[in-house]
Amino acid sequence: MQSYRLWGAGPAVSTSCVLQKFPGVMFTWSMLMMCVSVFTIQPEEHMVAAGICQFHGRHPKTRFKVEGEPVAMRCPQVPYLDSASTHVNVTWRRNDSTTMVPGEEETRVWIQDGGLWIVPASRGDSGTYICTVRNASYCDEMSVELRVFEKTEASLPLISYPQIITLSTSGLLVCPDLSEFIGNKTDVKIQWYKDSVPLDQDNEKFLSVRGTRLLVNNVSLEDAGYYRCAMTFAHRGRQYNITRNIKLRVKKREEETIPVIISPHQTISASLGSRLTIPCKVFLGAGIHATTLLWWTINSTHVEDAYLGTRVTEGRRQEYSENNENYIEVPLIFDPVIREDLHTDFKCVVRNTMSFQMLRTTVKEAATFSWKITLAPLSLIFLVFGGIWMHRRCKRRTGKAYGLMELKTSHQILNPIQVK
């Protein structure tokens, strides 16, 4: 066997020994390279997995803005995101574009504290914008609709915020969606208009309070209509107007009345084992439904506490009107009636700010139909008529027998004379 001696290697190594060990060395080397590759590729695969975002659909609120004014839209998934939230990465893009919105305030459109800013907005900015929120463990997206309109009378119903104040009260109008432009400022100057006419805030009718609010005293039907609040916003040495339009609706005050329980009756008849429904009906007149409470008690305990099962339950509350008068109704349902119910105290209770009333009712067993009770008088009648008929029949037979006897006697008397 030929052998070789490596210089400075000591004893000679045979060729056959090297060839025998070569497969084991190659297997060990390949396993080592595989492990290194796994640990090297794993971070890249983790980043790919984290990059798969879950889309949550479109936000239900569409942003309606006016052309030429600044627009700031918060990311819906992170409503309170600020610059300190460095662990979350927020990006914006249009639905019809793969280009991300720049993160710096260098162009007309940029991202600031996670929000999308457009200063000023144009009608071409209308569209769908997608906000992506990402960190090391998750990624989700949601779209926001933006509609930018020209400032005209025709677009006023679309860009207005509806608000409601009750008649003959004092209420507040709020200038909405200004938090991004105001921040923590307390000395914000807001100018209010009614149908494009500036409001005199020294008037007792209108009073500006807490910056973005307008107090309207003693509201009348004439106060309904369109209001506008306006402020200025400075950006890169330019002043921009920010306006919000409000459509005020004045609703009539809904007054409560004293409720009157008109049913149930004091006693309800029912057969044992049958299903029974006892309605509690309350008359409200012109009063409102919402503030009137109606319920049942069983032995001064609520139904759900008195009966843990479903044999006796309260039915669904019903609110309806008849002849322009309001009613509410809650039924008490037995399924079925048992003997225990005959000794139970049931009350219908109604309450509002005007009155508290209750009406007690009891359940009694209904009289059952008996053939014995019905046939007893008939049997007596048949006995009477039968007795009369038998008496007459017997009397008639007695009369006939007496007549035959007389005839036979007279015949016997006549016969001897004829013989002679």
Summary of the structure (lengths in Angstrom):
residues: 420
radius of gyration: 48.9
end to end distance: 188.9
largest distance: 196.7
contacts: 1054
relative contact order: 0.08
helix: 26%
strand: 38%
